[in-house]
Amino acid sequence: MIDVLYFAWVREGVGKGQERVDPPAEVVTVADLIDWLGYDVLADKAKLRAAIDQVFVPLDSKLGAAREVAIFPPVTGG
Amino acid sequence: MIRVVVSEAAIDVAGEMAVLEAVGGGAVATFTGLVRADDGVGELLLEHYPGATEAALEKLAGEAVARWALAGAVIVHRVGAMKPGERIVFVGTGAPHRSAALDACAFLIDRLKTDAPFWKRETRGGAASWVGERASDHDAAEKWR
């Protein structure tokens, strides 16, 4: 099971801040997970960034034993 | 000394300065960011990733302390709803001499922009829009790598 967190306009588009999912074995990378989740707002992966267990990672990173995956737009703090 | 605060409370610059002046260096450098009223922005909402935000800021502060041998580093970032003119971020460094304090302060604010999970949403006349990333912010962060 993976807790998936969404932030900013990704959260608004998905319609919730987080959910617990159990993806099949063929979901290997963060990009695979995004495709498998299937939300319209996630269609353009060039606009998305991600973190695995609270560490920023590229979308082609393997999920491995990830417990928490966050999907969000590029950050704009400061 | 590393101090990281992410909070909805207003930023007390005098209080943070006092913390930095107490770390025992000969130099303190600070940066304060204010909410701009760009194109009629009436409200700014700051969303963040609780836990990951604090961890990212502590990592950055630790990097600055190690690289410039700082006596102290403070990062305070406000989240939630803000009005133009209000303080959104404060970064301060304490060091034996000015060059380390100034360089580390610039490093912290440049890297904070790209390395910490915050998102800004501007509201203009009732219409809200999420702020997009700026290439210039990436260039500023890259020069410290």
Backbone of each chain as ProteinMPNN parsed JSONL, in Angstrom:
{"seq_chain_A": "MIDVLYFAWVREGVGKGQERVDPPAEVVTVADLIDWLGYDVLADKAKLRAAIDQVFVPLDSKLGAAREVAIFPPVTGG", "coords_chain_A": {"N_chain_A": [[0.841, -1.197, 0.0], [0.447, 2.23, -0.791], [0.631, 5.557, 0.294], [-0.628, 8.216, -1.391], [0.039, 11.554, -1.996], [-1.275, 14.763, -2.829], [-0.657, 18.054, -4.096], [-1.338, 21.626, -4.304], [-2.397, 22.781, -7.531], [-2.601, 20.238, -8.513], [-3.725, 18.768, -6.445], [-6.21, 20.07, -6.361], [-7.206, 19.345, -8.88], [-7.31, 16.558, -8.751], [-9.075, 16.304, -6.694], [-8.836, 15.616, -4.095], [-6.696, 15.506, -1.175], [-5.141, 13.358, -0.418], [-4.705, 9.785, -0.808], [-4.972, 6.241, -0.265], [-3.42, 3.684, -1.972], [-3.165, 0.582, -3.836], [-1.168, -0.423, -5.955], [-0.76, -2.509, -8.927], [1.776, -5.054, -9.696], [3.097, -4.329, -12.051], [3.379, -1.633, -11.958], [6.028, 0.236, -11.652], [7.644, 2.546, -11.554], [7.559, 6.064, -10.528], [6.374, 7.486, -12.603], [4.918, 5.414, -13.82], [3.071, 4.966, -11.806], [1.672, 7.377, -11.836], [0.471, 7.23, -14.355], [-1.11, 4.972, -13.92], [-2.819, 5.837, -11.9], [-4.384, 7.63, -13.314], [-5.733, 10.128, -13.44], [-7.15, 13.01, -15.067], [-5.858, 15.457, -14.613], [-3.273, 14.745, -14.28], [-2.209, 14.256, -16.71], [-0.236, 15.627, -18.281], [2.879, 15.022, -17.836], [5.192, 16.529, -17.866], [4.702, 18.77, -16.45], [4.705, 17.995, -13.872], [6.043, 17.192, -10.613], [7.734, 15.12, -8.172], [7.871, 13.328, -5.02], [9.403, 10.769, -3.118], [8.739, 9.192, -0.164], [9.099, 11.673, 1.063], [11.326, 12.806, -0.157], [12.584, 14.651, -2.852], [12.332, 13.401, -6.156], [13.233, 12.268, -9.511], [10.735, 11.608, -12.1], [11.129, 9.137, -13.253], [12.013, 7.506, -11.307], [12.324, 4.493, -9.386], [9.731, 2.986, -7.501], [10.147, 1.154, -5.482], [10.233, 0.28, -2.103], [8.447, 2.237, -1.394], [6.534, 4.17, 0.877], [5.173, 6.506, 0.925], [4.15, 8.654, -1.58], [4.405, 11.71, -3.164], [2.77, 13.937, -5.368], [3.067, 16.736, -7.366], [2.978, 20.237, -8.532], [5.761, 22.148, -10.017], [7.772, 23.712, -7.515], [7.106, 26.807, -5.741], [8.03, 28.561, -3.695], [9.286, 30.953, -1.214]], "CA_chain_A": [[0.0, 0.0, 0.0], [1.177, 3.502, -0.866], [-0.133, 6.784, 0.493], [-0.311, 9.201, -2.433], [-0.344, 12.909, -1.585], [-1.354, 15.736, -3.927], [-0.58, 19.44, -3.624], [-1.612, 22.779, -5.183], [-3.448, 22.512, -8.537], [-2.761, 18.782, -8.671], [-4.714, 18.406, -5.412], [-7.526, 20.563, -6.782], [-7.656, 18.581, -10.029], [-7.637, 15.19, -8.315], [-10.274, 16.436, -5.864], [-8.524, 15.224, -2.705], [-5.316, 15.76, -0.78], [-4.39, 12.113, -0.36], [-5.445, 8.534, -0.867], [-4.134, 5.042, -0.109], [-3.638, 2.837, -3.145], [-2.44, -0.684, -3.886], [-0.968, -0.617, -7.395], [-0.294, -3.847, -9.345], [3.237, -5.226, -9.774], [3.693, -3.681, -13.235], [3.634, -0.222, -11.633], [7.395, 0.158, -11.115], [8.204, 3.887, -11.332], [6.595, 7.121, -10.198], [5.62, 7.768, -13.838], [3.939, 4.325, -13.958], [2.013, 5.201, -10.807], [0.876, 8.507, -12.323], [-0.371, 6.703, -15.44], [-2.067, 4.02, -13.352], [-3.831, 6.603, -11.161], [-5.292, 7.935, -14.407], [-6.494, 11.383, -13.367], [-6.928, 13.932, -16.187], [-4.944, 16.536, -14.234], [-1.91, 14.195, -14.284], [-1.901, 13.829, -18.083], [1.004, 16.222, -18.782], [3.877, 14.744, -16.786], [6.237, 17.564, -17.874], [4.325, 19.796, -15.461], [4.622, 17.377, -12.545], [7.226, 16.821, -9.848], [7.336, 14.082, -7.222], [8.744, 12.964, -3.909], [9.178, 9.455, -2.521], [9.025, 9.273, 1.272], [9.429, 13.072, 1.373], [12.545, 13.245, -0.832], [12.331, 14.947, -4.268], [12.929, 12.419, -7.074], [12.74, 12.333, -10.897], [9.553, 10.753, -12.281], [11.477, 7.773, -13.673], [12.535, 6.763, -10.151], [11.589, 3.287, -8.995], [8.989, 3.14, -6.247], [10.76, 0.291, -4.461], [9.38, 0.032, -0.93], [7.879, 3.538, -1.02], [5.305, 4.189, 1.674], [4.476, 7.758, 0.64], [4.541, 9.309, -2.828], [3.71, 12.978, -3.349], [2.754, 14.412, -6.751], [2.773, 18.161, -7.228], [3.583, 21.098, -9.56], [7.032, 22.737, -9.599], [7.583, 24.484, -6.282], [7.143, 28.26, -5.947], [8.089, 29.244, -2.395], [10.228, 32.039, -1.032]], "C_chain_A": [[0.878, 1.251, 0.0], [0.207, 4.645, -0.569], [0.309, 7.774, -0.575], [-0.859, 10.55, -1.997], [-0.328, 13.837, -2.795], [-1.313, 17.145, -3.355], [-0.925, 20.427, -4.738], [-2.651, 22.391, -6.25], [-3.594, 21.018, -8.839], [-3.821, 18.286, -7.674], [-6.124, 18.847, -5.834], [-8.086, 19.73, -7.933], [-8.07, 17.162, -9.663], [-8.9, 15.21, -7.444], [-10.084, 15.95, -4.442], [-7.046, 15.41, -2.442], [-4.491, 14.494, -0.691], [-5.297, 10.899, -0.456], [-4.463, 7.378, -0.696], [-4.452, 4.103, -1.265], [-2.774, 1.57, -3.06], [-2.203, -1.04, -5.348], [-0.471, -2.027, -7.717], [1.223, -3.857, -9.565], [3.86, -4.504, -10.962], [3.896, -2.169, -13.05], [4.979, -0.155, -10.898], [7.945, 1.531, -10.739], [7.107, 4.866, -10.915], [5.734, 7.435, -11.423], [4.562, 6.686, -14.079], [2.756, 4.558, -13.026], [1.077, 6.32, -11.281], [-0.068, 8.031, -13.435], [-1.48, 5.812, -14.884], [-3.172, 4.749, -12.582], [-4.874, 7.164, -12.128], [-6.095, 9.227, -14.333], [-6.144, 12.295, -14.547], [-5.848, 14.956, -15.861], [-3.478, 16.064, -14.26], [-1.413, 13.873, -15.7], [-0.561, 14.372, -18.579], [2.102, 16.101, -17.728], [5.009, 15.781, -16.758], [5.954, 18.635, -16.83], [4.323, 19.259, -14.039], [5.999, 17.126, -11.942], [6.769, 15.808, -8.807], [8.345, 13.931, -6.097], [8.375, 11.563, -3.46], [9.622, 9.539, -1.067], [9.678, 10.61, 1.62], [10.748, 13.554, 0.794], [12.234, 13.465, -2.314], [13.039, 13.915, -5.147], [12.447, 12.695, -8.5], [11.582, 11.335, -11.077], [9.908, 9.331, -12.723], [12.067, 6.945, -12.515], [11.656, 5.572, -9.817], [10.924, 3.497, -7.634], [9.622, 2.32, -5.127], [9.782, 0.03, -3.336], [8.728, 1.325, -0.448], [6.605, 3.376, -0.196], [4.473, 5.417, 1.352], [5.025, 8.358, -0.651], [3.729, 10.582, -2.954], [3.859, 13.415, -4.804], [2.286, 15.862, -6.728], [3.367, 18.952, -8.396], [4.964, 21.554, -9.104], [6.812, 23.689, -8.422], [7.793, 25.979, -6.538], [7.178, 29.025, -4.626], [9.022, 30.446, -2.398], [9.608, 33.418, -1.221]], "O_chain_A": [[1.899, 1.322, 0.685], [-0.897, 4.692, -1.112], [1.486, 8.127, -0.654], [-2.039, 10.689, -1.674], [0.524, 13.712, -3.675], [-1.854, 17.409, -2.281], [-0.823, 20.123, -5.927], [-3.658, 21.756, -5.936], [-4.62, 20.595, -9.371], [-4.694, 17.491, -8.022], [-7.093, 18.104, -5.684], [-9.282, 19.438, -7.972], [-9.047, 16.63, -10.19], [-9.688, 14.264, -7.451], [-11.039, 15.875, -3.669], [-6.24, 15.465, -3.37], [-3.273, 14.534, -0.867], [-6.502, 10.981, -0.216], [-3.268, 7.524, -0.952], [-5.612, 3.768, -1.505], [-1.795, 1.509, -2.316], [-2.931, -1.85, -5.922], [0.165, -2.669, -6.881], [1.864, -2.807, -9.613], [5.023, -4.106, -10.9], [4.512, -1.513, -13.89], [5.069, -0.442, -9.704], [8.633, 1.671, -9.727], [5.916, 4.555, -10.943], [4.524, 7.625, -11.308], [3.444, 6.991, -14.493], [1.599, 4.374, -13.404], [-0.142, 6.224, -11.145], [-1.248, 8.381, -13.454], [-2.631, 5.885, -15.315], [-4.328, 4.327, -12.608], [-6.069, 7.183, -11.833], [-7.046, 9.401, -15.094], [-4.992, 12.351, -14.977], [-5.022, 15.29, -16.711], [-2.559, 16.883, -14.262], [-0.339, 13.296, -15.873], [0.183, 13.645, -19.237], [2.24, 16.953, -16.85], [5.708, 15.905, -15.752], [6.868, 19.327, -16.38], [3.98, 19.98, -13.102], [6.977, 16.884, -12.649], [5.571, 15.645, -8.577], [9.5, 14.343, -6.202], [7.2, 11.199, -3.421], [10.758, 9.916, -0.781], [10.661, 10.674, 2.358], [11.251, 14.601, 1.203], [11.684, 12.579, -2.968], [14.204, 13.591, -4.915], [11.383, 13.285, -8.691], [11.455, 10.364, -10.331], [9.091, 8.419, -12.59], [12.555, 5.833, -12.72], [10.432, 5.618, -9.94], [11.499, 4.113, -6.736], [9.632, 2.737, -3.969], [8.647, -0.387, -3.567], [8.482, 1.498, 0.745], [5.729, 2.572, -0.514], [3.248, 5.405, 1.477], [6.234, 8.544, -0.79], [2.502, 10.548, -2.862], [4.93, 13.284, -5.397], [1.247, 16.181, -6.151], [4.164, 18.415, -9.165], [5.317, 21.375, -7.938], [5.796, 24.38, -8.349], [8.55, 26.37, -7.427], [6.457, 30.007, -4.448], [9.483, 30.893, -3.448], [10.3, 34.429, -1.095]]}, "seq_chain_B": "MIRVVVSEAAIDVAGEMAVLEAVGGGAVATFTGLVRADDGVGELLLEHYPGATEAALEKLAGEAVARWALAGAVIVHRVGAMKPGERIVFVGTGAPHRSAALDACAFLIDRLKTDAPFWKRETRGGAASWVGERASDHDAAEKWR", "coords_chain_B": {"N_chain_B": [[24.094, 26.481, 15.255], [20.903, 25.824, 14.281], [17.829, 26.947, 13.115], [14.603, 26.33, 12.173], [11.489, 27.331, 11.037], [8.162, 26.807, 10.156], [5.181, 28.264, 9.664], [1.891, 29.627, 10.332], [1.907, 31.958, 11.61], [2.677, 35.495, 11.957], [5.855, 36.828, 10.919], [8.43, 37.454, 13.151], [10.745, 39.603, 12.878], [12.57, 41.082, 14.447], [12.819, 39.438, 16.676], [13.974, 37.153, 15.528], [16.364, 38.234, 14.63], [17.541, 38.77, 17.062], [18.009, 36.19, 17.946], [19.961, 35.419, 16.107], [21.986, 37.254, 16.66], [22.826, 36.351, 19.034], [24.385, 34.122, 18.627], [27.085, 34.386, 18.584], [28.824, 35.242, 16.537], [30.665, 37.617, 14.436], [29.236, 38.764, 12.503], [26.062, 39.293, 11.03], [23.763, 38.386, 8.583], [20.785, 39.085, 6.801], [17.764, 38.212, 5.02], [14.639, 39.361, 3.982], [11.587, 38.44, 2.649], [8.77, 39.891, 1.069], [5.211, 39.865, 0.509], [4.33, 40.587, -2.728], [2.376, 43.087, -4.461], [1.748, 42.372, -7.068], [0.258, 43.137, -10.159], [-2.266, 43.669, -9.027], [-2.701, 41.752, -6.989], [-4.585, 40.507, -4.347], [-4.648, 38.688, -2.323], [-2.445, 36.209, -1.025], [-1.952, 32.776, -1.033], [-0.239, 30.318, 0.707], [0.715, 27.104, 0.21], [1.961, 24.039, 1.599], [4.102, 21.135, 2.114], [3.671, 19.39, 4.71], [6.111, 18.365, 7.07], [7.878, 17.288, 5.016], [8.616, 19.786, 4.1], [9.832, 21.089, 6.315], [11.941, 19.299, 6.672], [13.365, 19.656, 4.271], [14.16, 22.32, 4.506], [15.731, 22.222, 6.801], [17.786, 20.607, 5.898], [18.917, 22.244, 3.925], [19.75, 24.415, 5.525], [21.618, 23.11, 7.1], [23.487, 22.435, 5.157], [24.401, 24.987, 4.474], [25.527, 25.862, 6.881], [27.631, 24.05, 7.132], [29.125, 24.528, 4.777], [29.907, 27.251, 4.885], [30.916, 27.475, 7.404], [29.216, 28.491, 9.455], [28.028, 30.209, 12.4], [25.409, 30.187, 12.98], [22.131, 29.547, 11.515], [19.048, 30.678, 10.326], [15.818, 29.938, 9.217], [12.72, 31.094, 8.415], [9.528, 30.481, 7.362], [6.466, 31.605, 6.196], [3.173, 30.208, 6.036], [-0.134, 29.638, 4.623], [-2.778, 32.116, 4.446], [-2.028, 35.341, 3.163], [-1.517, 38.945, 2.987], [-0.659, 41.544, 0.58], [2.493, 43.097, 1.184], [2.959, 41.888, 3.581], [5.267, 39.887, 5.538], [6.76, 37.066, 4.061], [8.87, 35.313, 4.027], [11.838, 34.721, 5.921], [15.307, 34.784, 6.106], [18.279, 34.16, 7.789], [21.73, 34.542, 8.71], [24.493, 33.795, 10.808], [27.859, 34.52, 11.334], [31.488, 34.357, 11.688], [32.626, 36.386, 10.067], [31.764, 38.932, 7.54], [31.639, 38.066, 4.797], [31.097, 35.321, 4.679], [28.632, 35.267, 6.002], [27.01, 36.845, 4.308], [27.191, 35.513, 1.783], [26.193, 32.962, 2.447], [23.619, 33.602, 3.216], [22.491, 34.491, 0.805], [22.728, 32.128, -0.661], [20.944, 30.486, 0.807], [18.374, 31.684, 0.384], [18.181, 31.581, -2.38], [18.326, 28.816, -2.941], [16.228, 27.838, -1.416], [14.035, 28.561, -2.889], [13.863, 26.661, -4.92], [14.169, 24.192, -3.757], [12.448, 23.572, -1.67], [9.246, 22.357, -0.7], [6.907, 24.384, -1.393], [3.966, 26.104, -2.448], [2.544, 28.774, -4.276], [-0.491, 30.557, -4.369], [-2.226, 33.002, -6.035], [-4.694, 35.521, -5.525], [-6.718, 37.535, -7.419], [-8.971, 40.018, -7.529], [-11.047, 38.192, -6.83], [-10.493, 36.018, -8.469], [-8.609, 33.096, -8.482], [-5.246, 31.939, -8.959], [-2.634, 29.562, -9.531], [0.795, 30.076, -8.983], [3.31, 29.932, -11.466], [6.443, 28.141, -12.106], [9.644, 29.832, -12.192], [12.141, 30.35, -14.58], [14.339, 31.902, -13.981], [14.617, 31.609, -11.256], [15.564, 29.013, -11.083], [18.027, 29.283, -12.352], [19.296, 30.951, -10.521], [19.46, 29.282, -8.287], [21.023, 27.211, -9.299], [23.586, 28.29, -9.562], [24.848, 27.935, -7.174], [25.566, 25.32, -6.986]], "CA_chain_B": [[22.692, 26.653, 15.626], [19.975, 25.841, 13.145], [16.446, 27.157, 13.525], [13.678, 26.296, 11.032], [10.103, 27.493, 11.46], [7.138, 26.931, 9.117], [4.062, 28.593, 10.534], [0.935, 30.622, 9.839], [2.066, 33.183, 12.41], [3.478, 36.579, 11.386], [7.289, 36.645, 11.178], [8.982, 38.442, 14.079], [12.122, 39.819, 12.411], [13.418, 41.509, 15.577], [13.075, 38.254, 17.494], [14.909, 36.276, 14.809], [17.654, 38.93, 14.668], [18.101, 38.58, 18.402], [18.524, 34.813, 17.974], [21.21, 35.379, 15.328], [23.016, 38.051, 17.331], [23.254, 35.632, 20.233], [25.166, 32.911, 18.323], [28.488, 34.61, 18.886], [29.649, 35.634, 15.408], [30.856, 39.053, 14.289], [28.441, 39.231, 11.365], [24.731, 38.723, 10.798], [23.134, 38.822, 7.329], [19.402, 38.602, 6.728], [16.916, 38.534, 3.872], [13.214, 39.258, 4.262], [10.741, 38.518, 1.455], [7.424, 40.398, 1.329], [4.212, 39.557, -0.522], [4.189, 41.696, -3.682], [1.018, 43.35, -4.939], [1.846, 42.292, -8.536], [-0.964, 43.113, -10.978], [-3.494, 43.69, -8.24], [-2.892, 40.606, -6.099], [-5.214, 40.913, -3.095], [-4.314, 37.706, -1.29], [-1.545, 35.128, -1.429], [-2.096, 31.595, -0.188], [0.938, 29.473, 0.648], [0.49, 25.711, 0.593], [3.242, 23.346, 1.733], [4.063, 19.677, 2.32], [4.104, 19.301, 6.116], [7.11, 17.323, 7.309], [8.888, 17.37, 3.959], [9.079, 21.178, 4.027], [10.777, 21.313, 7.408], [13.136, 18.484, 6.408], [14.113, 20.287, 3.172], [14.772, 23.557, 5.006], [16.8, 21.853, 7.734], [18.886, 20.1, 5.082], [19.548, 23.43, 3.331], [20.438, 25.163, 6.584], [22.781, 22.302, 7.469], [24.457, 22.576, 4.068], [24.975, 26.337, 4.577], [26.376, 25.911, 8.085], [28.85, 23.29, 6.863], [29.903, 25.115, 3.668], [30.472, 28.554, 5.26], [31.295, 27.432, 8.826], [28.379, 29.472, 10.143], [27.692, 30.004, 13.814], [23.979, 29.923, 13.044], [21.29, 29.812, 10.344], [17.617, 30.704, 10.653], [14.876, 30.044, 8.101], [11.322, 31.153, 8.859], [8.647, 30.631, 6.198], [5.06, 31.648, 6.562], [2.227, 29.496, 5.175], [-1.506, 30.084, 4.816], [-3.221, 33.301, 3.7], [-1.285, 36.577, 3.451], [-1.845, 40.14, 2.202], [0.524, 42.254, 0.077], [3.248, 43.849, 2.178], [3.306, 41.062, 4.748], [6.481, 39.074, 5.388], [6.481, 35.667, 3.703], [10.033, 34.476, 4.353], [12.998, 35.359, 6.549], [16.495, 33.94, 6.151], [19.356, 34.883, 8.454], [22.928, 33.754, 8.98], [25.474, 34.38, 11.713], [29.184, 33.977, 11.005], [32.569, 35.187, 12.228], [32.892, 37.56, 9.223], [30.65, 39.297, 6.677], [31.51, 37.4, 3.494], [30.425, 34.038, 4.891], [27.236, 35.531, 6.351], [26.297, 37.344, 3.125], [27.098, 34.464, 0.762], [25.317, 31.889, 2.926], [22.257, 34.133, 3.206], [22.052, 34.453, -0.602], [22.576, 30.697, -0.979], [19.726, 29.937, 1.43], [17.128, 32.142, -0.241], [18.158, 31.082, -3.765], [18.044, 27.379, -2.971], [14.905, 27.616, -0.827], [13.042, 28.755, -3.954], [13.726, 25.493, -5.785], [14.38, 22.931, -3.029], [11.482, 23.338, -0.599], [7.904, 22.191, -1.28], [5.888, 25.421, -1.16], [3.256, 26.532, -3.666], [1.836, 30.045, -4.083], [-1.717, 30.81, -5.141], [-2.588, 34.418, -5.969], [-6.086, 35.861, -5.798], [-6.901, 38.899, -7.946], [-10.381, 40.331, -7.761], [-11.9, 37.008, -6.708], [-10.02, 34.908, -9.302], [-7.388, 32.516, -7.925], [-4.408, 31.191, -9.899], [-1.377, 29.059, -8.965], [1.979, 30.706, -9.575], [4.158, 28.987, -12.188], [7.857, 28.23, -11.759], [10.387, 30.8, -12.997], [13.463, 29.861, -15.0], [15.372, 32.697, -13.314], [14.825, 31.023, -9.929], [16.42, 27.833, -11.254], [19.378, 29.761, -12.652], [19.865, 31.475, -9.275], [19.778, 28.145, -7.418], [22.083, 26.407, -9.928], [24.927, 28.864, -9.451], [25.439, 27.518, -5.899], [25.865, 23.883, -6.998]], "C_chain_B": [[21.847, 26.706, 14.347], [18.556, 25.982, 13.684], [15.588, 27.232, 12.276], [12.258, 26.374, 11.568], [9.213, 27.615, 10.231], [5.824, 27.105, 9.854], [3.122, 29.594, 9.873], [1.101, 31.953, 10.57], [2.912, 34.225, 11.669], [4.937, 36.392, 11.798], [7.825, 37.801, 12.019], [10.464, 38.652, 13.756], [13.042, 40.209, 13.57], [13.781, 40.321, 16.461], [14.087, 37.331, 16.844], [16.313, 36.902, 14.775], [18.343, 38.697, 16.012], [18.694, 37.182, 18.544], [19.877, 34.754, 17.275], [22.338, 36.146, 16.012], [23.573, 37.332, 18.555], [24.15, 34.423, 19.926], [26.676, 33.137, 18.418], [29.39, 34.949, 17.723], [29.852, 37.139, 15.389], [29.982, 39.633, 13.191], [27.099, 38.512, 11.315], [24.222, 39.279, 9.475], [21.723, 38.266, 7.283], [18.76, 38.994, 5.409], [15.472, 38.368, 4.317], [12.449, 39.402, 2.954], [9.345, 38.955, 1.857], [6.486, 39.977, 0.203], [4.076, 40.779, -1.426], [2.739, 41.851, -4.12], [0.995, 43.32, -6.464], [0.482, 42.255, -9.204], [-2.226, 42.976, -10.138], [-3.766, 42.452, -7.406], [-3.461, 41.094, -4.763], [-4.883, 39.976, -1.952], [-3.369, 36.667, -1.866], [-1.759, 33.967, -0.463], [-0.867, 30.712, -0.391], [0.603, 28.077, 1.126], [1.852, 25.048, 0.74], [2.998, 21.872, 2.029], [4.577, 19.439, 3.738], [5.07, 18.131, 6.327], [8.226, 17.433, 6.289], [9.453, 18.782, 3.866], [10.137, 21.436, 5.085], [12.074, 20.542, 7.156], [13.994, 19.129, 5.328], [14.835, 21.539, 3.675], [15.912, 23.248, 5.972], [18.027, 21.335, 6.979], [19.661, 21.27, 4.463], [20.358, 24.204, 4.365], [21.708, 24.425, 7.001], [23.891, 22.418, 6.435], [25.175, 23.931, 4.182], [25.935, 26.428, 5.766], [27.703, 25.204, 7.828], [29.734, 24.006, 5.84], [30.591, 26.424, 4.066], [30.901, 28.626, 6.73], [30.533, 28.479, 9.636], [28.258, 29.155, 11.619], [26.203, 29.712, 13.954], [23.271, 30.227, 11.742], [19.834, 29.707, 10.765], [16.82, 30.801, 9.363], [13.468, 30.027, 8.685], [10.463, 31.372, 7.622], [7.205, 30.607, 6.649], [4.242, 30.828, 5.566], [0.818, 29.983, 5.499], [-1.785, 31.348, 4.02], [-2.464, 34.545, 4.154], [-1.761, 37.704, 2.548], [-0.556, 40.78, 1.677], [1.174, 43.081, 1.182], [3.64, 43.019, 3.381], [4.565, 40.237, 4.45], [6.104, 37.625, 5.084], [7.646, 34.764, 4.092], [11.133, 35.328, 4.981], [14.131, 34.344, 6.569], [17.587, 34.745, 6.835], [20.519, 33.957, 8.746], [23.826, 34.518, 9.944], [26.808, 33.708, 11.466], [30.255, 34.858, 11.638], [32.754, 36.476, 11.423], [31.812, 37.732, 8.158], [30.506, 38.453, 5.415], [30.783, 36.065, 3.637], [28.938, 34.269, 5.171], [26.44, 35.943, 5.119], [26.123, 36.255, 2.073], [26.119, 33.374, 1.188], [23.854, 32.339, 2.917], [21.691, 34.08, 1.786], [21.82, 33.017, -1.054], [21.246, 30.173, -0.45], [18.463, 30.401, 0.717], [17.041, 31.655, -1.688], [17.744, 29.616, -3.813], [16.68, 27.046, -2.38], [13.83, 27.661, -1.914], [12.822, 27.495, -4.78], [13.725, 24.174, -5.017], [13.334, 22.629, -1.961], [10.053, 23.32, -1.16], [6.869, 23.198, -0.762], [5.226, 25.74, -2.502], [2.443, 27.772, -3.357], [0.586, 30.098, -4.951], [-2.115, 32.263, -4.937], [-4.072, 34.589, -6.242], [-6.15, 37.324, -6.221], [-8.379, 39.096, -8.219], [-11.28, 39.105, -7.761], [-11.461, 35.821, -7.548], [-8.676, 34.404, -8.786], [-6.593, 31.8, -9.009], [-3.107, 30.789, -9.216], [-0.218, 29.674, -9.715], [2.828, 29.631, -10.251], [5.616, 29.156, -11.807], [8.54, 29.223, -12.693], [11.768, 30.261, -13.295], [14.567, 30.61, -14.263], [15.645, 32.175, -11.906], [15.739, 29.803, -10.02], [17.858, 28.238, -11.525], [20.065, 30.228, -11.373], [20.275, 30.337, -8.348], [20.963, 27.355, -7.958], [23.475, 26.966, -9.666], [25.612, 28.471, -8.136], [25.845, 26.053, -5.905], [27.304, 23.613, -7.4]], "O_chain_B": [[22.071, 27.534, 13.464], [18.135, 25.249, 14.579], [15.806, 28.087, 11.417], [11.865, 25.595, 12.436], [9.479, 28.437, 9.354], [5.391, 26.213, 10.583], [3.517, 30.321, 8.962], [0.5, 32.956, 10.186], [3.762, 33.872, 10.852], [5.228, 35.872, 12.875], [7.694, 38.969, 11.652], [11.328, 37.962, 14.297], [14.168, 39.719, 13.662], [14.911, 40.211, 16.935], [14.959, 36.784, 17.519], [17.318, 36.199, 14.876], [19.55, 38.462, 16.085], [19.737, 36.998, 19.171], [20.817, 34.13, 17.768], [23.499, 35.743, 15.952], [24.652, 37.663, 19.047], [24.627, 33.764, 20.849], [27.454, 32.186, 18.342], [30.611, 34.949, 17.881], [29.289, 37.859, 16.214], [29.979, 40.843, 12.967], [27.009, 37.303, 11.527], [24.24, 40.491, 9.258], [21.483, 37.124, 7.674], [19.154, 39.968, 4.769], [15.115, 37.372, 4.946], [12.64, 40.377, 2.227], [8.791, 38.472, 2.845], [6.924, 39.76, -0.927], [3.75, 41.871, -0.96], [1.975, 40.887, -4.149], [0.314, 44.13, -7.093], [-0.359, 41.428, -8.852], [-3.146, 42.245, -10.504], [-4.923, 42.126, -7.138], [-2.893, 41.981, -4.126], [-4.837, 40.372, -0.788], [-3.472, 36.291, -3.034], [-1.75, 34.142, 0.755], [-0.5, 30.397, -1.523], [0.252, 27.873, 2.289], [2.806, 25.451, 0.074], [1.861, 21.424, 2.175], [5.783, 19.303, 3.946], [4.851, 17.036, 5.809], [9.385, 17.646, 6.646], [10.638, 18.958, 3.585], [11.217, 21.944, 4.781], [13.167, 21.056, 7.393], [15.219, 19.151, 5.446], [15.985, 21.786, 3.312], [16.938, 23.929, 5.966], [19.164, 21.595, 7.374], [20.892, 21.29, 4.472], [21.498, 24.596, 4.117], [22.748, 25.044, 7.227], [25.072, 22.491, 6.775], [26.39, 24.016, 4.01], [27.019, 27.002, 5.659], [28.762, 25.678, 8.24], [30.95, 24.082, 6.014], [31.718, 26.687, 3.644], [31.211, 29.703, 7.24], [31.12, 29.248, 10.396], [28.368, 28.003, 12.039], [25.776, 29.075, 14.917], [23.73, 31.053, 10.953], [19.437, 28.775, 11.465], [17.107, 31.644, 8.513], [13.073, 29.077, 9.361], [10.655, 32.354, 6.906], [6.775, 29.716, 7.381], [4.584, 30.764, 4.385], [0.596, 30.651, 6.509], [-1.107, 31.623, 3.03], [-2.28, 34.78, 5.348], [-2.331, 37.465, 1.483], [0.513, 40.588, 2.255], [0.489, 43.684, 2.008], [4.547, 43.39, 4.125], [4.883, 39.936, 3.3], [5.253, 37.035, 5.749], [7.45, 33.601, 4.444], [11.33, 36.489, 4.622], [13.953, 33.2, 6.988], [17.798, 35.907, 6.49], [20.344, 32.764, 8.994], [23.902, 35.746, 9.893], [26.892, 32.482, 11.397], [29.969, 35.974, 12.073], [33.007, 37.535, 11.997], [31.038, 36.812, 7.894], [29.388, 38.15, 4.999], [29.944, 35.722, 2.804], [28.085, 33.555, 4.643], [25.33, 35.457, 4.901], [25.032, 36.088, 1.529], [25.31, 32.914, 0.382], [22.958, 31.542, 2.64], [20.546, 33.674, 1.586], [20.843, 32.722, -1.742], [20.509, 29.497, -1.168], [17.567, 29.593, 0.468], [15.952, 31.348, -2.173], [16.911, 29.226, -4.631], [16.043, 26.078, -2.797], [12.853, 26.914, -1.875], [11.723, 27.274, -5.289], [13.325, 23.144, -5.561], [13.332, 21.533, -1.4], [9.693, 24.158, -1.987], [6.088, 22.921, 0.148], [5.858, 25.653, -3.555], [1.749, 27.846, -2.343], [0.614, 29.726, -6.125], [-2.319, 32.706, -3.807], [-4.643, 33.894, -7.083], [-5.709, 38.222, -5.503], [-8.962, 38.406, -9.055], [-12.175, 38.989, -8.598], [-11.988, 34.722, -7.375], [-7.721, 35.172, -8.663], [-7.167, 31.137, -9.873], [-2.541, 31.55, -8.431], [-0.247, 29.781, -10.941], [3.042, 28.556, -9.691], [5.999, 30.184, -11.249], [8.099, 29.441, -13.822], [12.475, 29.782, -12.41], [15.61, 30.035, -13.952], [16.767, 32.281, -11.41], [16.582, 29.583, -9.151], [18.795, 27.631, -11.006], [21.244, 29.954, -11.15], [21.316, 30.411, -7.695], [21.805, 26.884, -7.193], [24.438, 26.208, -9.558], [26.822, 28.651, -7.994], [26.416, 25.577, -4.924], [27.722, 22.457, -7.46]]}, "name": "protein", "num_of_chains": 2, "seq": "MIDVLYFAWVREGVGKGQERVDPPAEVVTVADLIDWLGYDVLADKAKLRAAIDQVFVPLDSKLGAAREVAIFPPVTGGMIRVVVSEAAIDVAGEMAVLEAVGGGAVATFTGLVRADDGVGELLLEHYPGATEAALEKLAGEAVARWALAGAVIVHRVGAMKPGERIVFVGTGAPHRSAALDACAFLIDRLKTDAPFWKRETRGGAASWVGERASDHDAAEKWR"}
